[in-house]
Amino acid sequence: MKTLLVASGKGGCGKTTTTSMLAQKLSEKFKVAVLDLDVCGPNLPQMMGMDDMTPFFDADWFFTKKCGNVDVMSPAFLMPPEVACAWSGNKRMELIRELIMKTKWDDQDVLICDCPPGTGDEIIGVLKYMPRVDGVVLVTTGKHESVNDALRLLSLVSNKIYNIPVLCVVENMSHMVVDGSEIPLFTDGLDLKSEFGIEVVHEIWYKDDLCPDDYNDVADVVIDRLGLGVEK
């Protein structure tokens, strides 16, 4: 099973939306699982349209829930939605470790992890406890501050300790259509390919009817770079 991290340098960039849409798109051809590791904001099940949050576990394992063709595990199954996860960094890292080590997966082709935002304890816990990581999709907006935070994250995942390949950058909410005109939402004028030193940058437009097909290009990059569907 290949492991893909979807990560962002700050919250609100569309990381969870990207995880949800990419998982649904890839599930058209492959067996896909998603693991929600954003313990303070576990919104992935709601983003995927799940209503049943009843946990299913025993003394040894957490068991996934099905959403369409996708197997899902999330901290949202373990804690009430109205209660804050007011835990120390060490305790949040321990929950991340438990979710990684004790979730019972079937024979999936790819595991997509919705990572906690930023470069703090939680993402370091993900990198520490995940047995292997095959690639990262970085999500940002075109806003200068968001790009700066994404560059900080890039420096973390690509350093000598982790050396994880960044498959592509998703520039989320890049444009929208207003009265038939294409309007850029952010006018900072940044060239993201130059900023990140990465050739593959995909723009996702802001729109009400966003769907998995809007992520075709991102899915194609993931399939190619992870070697999904290639006979071993």
PyMOL commands that set and color helices and strands:
alter all, ss='L'
color gray80, all
select helices_A, chain A and resi 15-26+44-47+75-77+89-102+121-129+144-157+192-196+212-226
alter helices_A, ss='H'
color red, helices_A
select strands_A, chain A and resi 2-7+32-36+62-63+65-67+70-73+103-104+110-114+135-140+166-172+175-178+181-184+201-204
alter strands_A, ss='S'
color yellow, strands_A
deselect
rebuild
show_as cartoon
